[in-house]
């Protein structure tokens, strides 16, 4: 995630795939609630992919990003 720490605008999530696969990524709060789906079962080729993460509505704190591929990894 860049920048770190995240400011009040947008951050970017960089995903580097070593193989093409369907992928999902989402932002969660500390209670496990999904706040944003960044991509959902999207085909990503091998390589680097960038997704904007909206942060203007987030309060300062700790958040998690869950990244999962079709195999559940």
C-alpha positions as CSV (number, residue, x, y, z in Angstrom):
1,X,0.0,0.0,0.0
2,X,1.4,3.4,-0.9
3,X,1.7,5.9,0.5
4,X,2.4,4.7,4.0
5,X,1.0,6.2,6.1
6,X,-2.0,6.9,4.0
7,X,-3.2,10.5,3.7
8,X,-6.7,11.8,3.4
9,X,-7.0,11.3,-0.4
10,X,-6.4,7.9,-2.0
11,X,-3.9,5.2,-1.6
12,X,-2.8,2.6,-4.1
13,X,-2.6,-1.1,-3.6
14,X,0.0,-2.8,-5.7
15,X,-0.5,-6.5,-6.5
16,X,2.4,-8.4,-8.1
17,X,1.2,-11.7,-9.6
18,X,3.7,-14.4,-10.4
19,X,1.0,-16.1,-12.6
20,X,-2.3,-15.1,-14.2
21,X,-5.3,-15.9,-12.0
22,X,-8.7,-14.7,-10.8
23,X,-8.1,-12.4,-7.8
24,X,-10.2,-10.5,-5.2
25,X,-9.1,-7.8,-2.9
26,X,-11.1,-5.9,-0.2
27,X,-10.5,-3.5,2.7
28,X,-11.8,-4.5,6.1
29,X,-12.0,-2.8,9.5
30,X,-10.8,-4.2,12.8
31,X,-14.3,-5.8,13.3
32,X,-14.0,-7.7,10.1
33,X,-16.5,-5.6,8.2
34,X,-15.8,-5.2,4.5
35,X,-15.6,-1.5,3.7
36,X,-14.5,-1.6,0.0
37,X,-14.2,-4.3,-2.6
38,X,-11.2,-3.3,-4.7
39,X,-11.6,-6.1,-7.2
40,X,-13.8,-9.2,-7.1
41,X,-12.9,-12.4,-9.0
42,X,-11.1,-10.3,-11.6
43,X,-8.7,-11.9,-14.1
44,X,-5.3,-10.5,-13.5
45,X,-2.5,-11.3,-15.9
46,X,1.0,-12.1,-14.6
47,X,2.7,-8.8,-13.5
48,X,2.1,-5.7,-11.5
49,X,-1.5,-4.3,-11.0
50,X,-2.5,-1.1,-9.2
51,X,-5.8,-0.4,-7.6
52,X,-6.9,2.9,-6.0
53,X,-8.1,2.6,-2.4
54,X,-10.5,5.4,-1.4
55,X,-9.5,6.7,2.0
56,X,-11.4,10.0,2.3
57,X,-14.2,8.3,4.3
58,X,-11.9,6.3,6.6
59,X,-11.1,7.5,10.1
60,X,-7.5,7.2,11.2
61,X,-6.8,3.7,12.4
62,X,-5.8,0.2,11.4
63,X,-7.4,-1.6,8.4
64,X,-6.7,-4.9,6.7
65,X,-6.6,-5.8,3.0
66,X,-7.6,-9.3,2.1
67,X,-6.1,-10.6,-1.1
68,X,-7.3,-13.9,-2.4
69,X,-6.9,-15.9,-5.7
70,X,-9.1,-18.6,-7.2
71,X,-7.3,-21.2,-5.2
72,X,-8.1,-19.4,-1.9
73,X,-4.5,-18.3,-1.4
